[in-house]
């Protein structure tokens, strides 16, 4: 078992044979902080990767796929508040349009096509699922929300997604985090470069590049920063696109 210290991101290896069956707390030898056993990395946890025929991921030829459904923002009754909200959304769309036109004017051949919404899959535990999905949908994302591992895997195999957001506690009964991480890790390099993988966890600091590297994801966001999720993601995706700008230009591919 590998546990990540939330303070200094040190990896702590614990012998599975000696570890208690119930959650436990150990002390980090580097920063001397207390570390909960539940803050282990879903990307590094290998215990379930060899488990086959999971009820959530089994592909019986007699079963129809059940991909995660598209998230729809519920429309409220017309009111002054709703009118202001619509005005704000219009202002955001105009701002995005100006921003994209500016990028094109600067000669960025790999800019993302106007009107091509990013497709995001939300694999988050129930208590934060609505807030994450709504924040992305209100900022122009096409959002799919998975209720369980089966829906998540089917959506990943059916659509070319741009973003996958994963909570380590998602569908724990079916070890959802492990199977979704495996689905990302088996992508071919060309496909993996076109997928922005985000880990949502209360155990790590938002935008911690070192923690993202250790967890084999593109970005780490703390769940307490859900309200700022779209802005933080936009900044990190912009940096990611800048990193692959020349690569995408040579291949004639748009930015993520």
SVG drawing of the C-alpha trace seen along z (x, -y; Angstrom):
<svg xmlns="http://www.w3.org/2000/svg" viewBox="-41 -42 53 54">
<polyline fill="none" stroke="black" stroke-width="0.4" points="0.0,0.0 1.3,-3.5 0.0,-6.5 0.6,-10.1 1.3,-12.7 -1.1,-15.6 1.4,-18.1 4.7,-17.3 3.5,-14.7 6.0,-12.1 5.1,-8.6 4.9,-6.2 5.0,-2.5 3.1,-0.3 3.4,3.5 -0.1,4.8 0.5,7.9 1.1,5.7 -1.4,2.9 -4.6,3.0 -7.8,3.9 -9.5,0.7 -8.4,-2.9 -5.4,-4.0 -3.1,-7.0 0.7,-7.1 3.2,-9.9 5.2,-11.2 8.9,-10.9 9.6,-14.0 7.3,-16.7 6.1,-14.9 2.4,-15.4 -0.3,-12.8 -1.4,-10.9 -4.7,-9.1 -4.5,-5.7 -7.5,-6.6 -5.3,-9.3 -3.6,-6.7 -3.2,-7.4 -5.7,-5.7 -3.2,-5.8 -0.6,-4.0 -2.9,-1.5 -2.4,1.7 -4.4,4.2 -7.5,4.3 -5.8,3.9 -5.6,7.7 -9.2,8.3 -11.2,9.4 -14.9,9.7 -16.0,6.9 -19.8,6.5 -19.2,2.8 -16.8,3.4 -17.8,6.9 -18.6,6.7 -21.2,9.3 -22.3,9.3 -25.9,9.6 -25.7,6.3 -26.4,3.0 -23.9,0.2 -25.2,-2.3 -22.9,-5.4 -23.1,-8.2 -25.9,-10.6 -25.6,-14.2 -25.9,-16.6 -28.7,-19.2 -29.0,-22.4 -32.5,-22.7 -34.2,-25.8 -35.8,-28.0 -39.0,-30.0 -38.4,-33.4 -37.5,-36.1 -35.2,-39.1 -32.5,-36.9 -32.8,-34.5 -32.5,-37.5 -29.4,-38.6 -28.0,-35.1 -28.7,-35.0 -27.0,-38.3 -24.0,-37.1 -23.9,-34.0 -24.1,-36.1 -21.2,-38.2 -19.1,-35.1 -19.8,-33.9 -18.8,-37.2 -15.6,-37.2 -14.8,-33.7 -15.4,-34.8 -13.1,-37.8 -10.5,-35.7 -10.5,-33.0 -10.3,-35.7 -7.3,-37.2 -5.5,-33.9 -6.2,-33.4 -5.0,-36.9 -1.7,-36.1 -1.2,-33.3 -2.0,-30.2 -2.8,-27.7 -3.8,-25.1 -6.5,-27.1 -9.6,-25.1 -12.5,-25.7 -15.1,-28.2 -18.2,-26.6 -16.6,-23.2 -17.4,-22.5 -15.1,-20.3 -16.6,-17.0 -16.1,-16.3 -16.9,-13.1 -17.5,-13.6 -16.8,-10.6 -17.3,-12.2 -18.9,-11.0 -22.6,-12.0 -22.1,-14.9 -19.9,-16.9 -21.2,-15.6 -23.8,-18.2 -21.5,-21.2 -18.7,-19.9 -21.1,-19.2 -23.0,-22.5 -19.8,-24.5 -18.5,-23.0 -21.8,-23.1 -22.2,-26.8 -18.8,-27.4 -19.5,-25.9 -18.5,-22.2 -20.6,-19.3 -20.8,-17.4 -21.6,-13.7 -22.2,-12.5 -21.5,-8.9 -23.5,-7.4 -21.3,-4.3 -18.3,-2.6 -20.2,-0.9 -21.6,-4.2 -18.2,-5.8 -16.4,-3.1 -19.1,-2.8 -19.0,-6.6 -15.1,-6.6 -15.3,-3.8 -18.1,-5.5 -17.0,-9.1 -13.7,-10.9 -13.6,-12.8 -11.5,-15.9 -11.6,-15.9 -12.1,-13.2 -12.5,-14.3 -12.1,-11.5 -12.8,-11.4 -10.9,-8.5 -14.1,-7.7 -16.2,-7.4 -18.2,-4.1 -16.0,-2.5 -18.0,0.7 -16.8,1.4 -13.4,-0.1 -14.3,-2.8 -11.2,-4.9 -9.0,-1.9 -10.9,-0.8 -11.2,-4.3 -7.5,-5.0 -6.7,-1.8 -8.9,-2.8 -6.9,-6.0 -3.5,-4.3 -4.2,-1.8 -4.8,-4.5 -2.3,-4.8 0.0,-7.8 -1.8,-9.8 -5.1,-9.3 -3.7,-10.0 -2.3,-13.4 -5.8,-14.3 -7.3,-13.6 -6.9,-15.9 -7.1,-13.7 -8.0,-15.5 -7.8,-14.1 -10.3,-15.7 -9.4,-14.9 -9.5,-16.6 -6.1,-15.2 -3.9,-17.3 -3.4,-20.9 -5.0,-22.3 -2.6,-22.8 0.2,-20.9 2.3,-19.9 4.4,-17.4 1.3,-15.6 -0.1,-15.5 3.1,-13.8 3.1,-11.3 -0.5,-10.4 0.0,-10.2 -2.7,-12.9 -2.6,-16.2 -3.9,-18.2 -4.9,-17.9 -7.7,-19.9 -8.8,-20.0 -12.5,-19.4 -12.8,-22.5 -12.0,-24.6 -15.0,-23.3 -16.4,-26.8 -13.2,-27.8 -12.9,-24.6 -13.7,-26.0 -11.2,-28.9 -8.4,-26.6 -9.0,-24.1 -9.0,-26.7 -5.6,-28.0 -4.1,-24.5 -5.5,-23.4 -4.1,-26.6 -0.6,-25.7 -1.1,-22.2 -2.0,-23.5 1.0,-25.8 3.2,-22.8 2.0,-20.9 1.5,-23.9 4.2,-23.2 3.4,-19.5 -0.3,-20.1 0.6,-22.6 2.9,-20.1 0.1,-17.5 -2.6,-20.0 -4.6,-19.3 -6.6,-21.8 -5.8,-22.7 -7.5,-20.6"/>
</svg>
